Amino acid sequence: MADDLDATLAIKELRAGYGSLDILNGVELSVPQGQFVALMGPNGAGKSTLLKTLYGMTTIKGGSISWGGRELAGLSSRAILGRGISFVPQGRCNFPVMSRPPAAMPRCRRASRCRCRPWRMSRFSCRAAGISCAG
């Protein structure tokens, strides 16, 4: 493990989860500036929970997360984003409802004959996956 003083990202004794359910227990990670790290493991090992915790989307119950020497634990997702960390979840339910199509969205080729609205297709994808989305 790299010296924590040189680490861009340093996680120490992290305990976190969802509500009263602990998922991460004692996680330690140090990533020096300019290095890449891959999180690998079986389903249910806590990879997604660790990333969500970095972005302030879980309940942190102990430990610390520092980015560039500044503590992240307890900050809102908006504040974490302001420090240069973002989270893009896997899946098609990232933007479930849009009031109008984005400028870059291609138009349906059969627009005059079909009822599809490509910018609302994510709602269908969410329902097919069994995910409840707003709208």
N, C-alpha and C positions, 0 to 999 in steps of 0.2 A: 504494500500500500504506500502511495506517495506521501511525502511530508504534507500534513494538513495546511501548513503555511503557504505552500505552493499550489494548493488545490483551488480550482475554480468552483467545483462542487464538492462539498464535504457533508456527509451524513454520518451522524454518530448516535449509536444506541436508539435508533428510531423505533418507536412503537406507535402504530396507527391502525385504523380500521374504519368501520362504518357503524356509527352509534356505539352500542356496547360490545360489538363483535370485534375482537382484535384479529387483524390479519397479518400485520408486520410486527415482529418481535425481535428487537435487538439488531436491526439492519445497520451495517457499516459499509460505507462506500466513499472513496476519495478519487476524484477525477482531476488530474492536473490539466492546466491550460494547454490546449492544442491536442489533447488525446481524445480518442473515441472509445466508447464502451458499449458493448452489446449486452442486453438483458436476455438471458435464455433460461428456459425451464419449462416444466410440464404445465398443463392447464391447472389453474388453482394454486400456483406457487406464489402469487403475489406480484407479478410483473406489472400488471395494469394498476394495481393498488399503489405500488411504489410511485409510478408516474403520476397518478391522480393526487397522491399525497404531495409530491413536489409542486403541484399546481394548486394546492389548497382546497382540494375537493373531498377530503376525508377528515376524520377526527384524529388529530395528533394527540397522543396520550403521554408522550415522553420522548426524550432525545432532542436532537437539533438537526437542522438543515441549513447550511450556509452556502451562499452563492457569491463568489467574489469577496468573501470575508464578511458578508452581511447576512444576518439571520432571516430566514424565510418563514419559519414556523409561526403560525398565528396570523400571517398576512392574508388579505383577501386575494382571490384570483386576479382581480383587476390590478392590485398592487404588484403581484408577482409578474403579471404581464408587463407592467411598467419597468420591471427590472430585466426584461429580455427573455423571459421563459414563457413558452406557450405550450398548449396541449391540443392536439388534433386527434380526436378519438377515431378508431376504426369503425366503419359502418356507413350507412347511408342515411342516418337519422340526425345528422349534424345540424341541418337547418330544415326542420320539418315543415314549416309553413312560411311561404314567401308571398307577399301581396302582389308582386309582379315579377316577370321573368328577369333574371340578370341579363345585362347587355351581351355577355359572352355566350349565353345559352343558345344552342342551335334551335331553330324552329322545327316543328313537326312537318315532315314532308307532305302529309295528307291533311293539313290543317283545316281545309274546307270540309273534309268528310269525317274526320275522327274527333273524338271528344277528349283526347289526351291533352294534358297540359304538362310538358316536360318539367317545368319548375316545381310542380307539385308531386312528381313521381316519388319523392322520398317518403311521403305519407303512405303510399302503397307498400313500399319496401319495408317500412317500419311495421305495418300491420302483418305483412307476410312473415316477418321475423318474430312476431308476437310481442312487439315493443309498443307501449302506449305513448303516443306523441300528441302534443297539443294540436288543436285544429282539426 
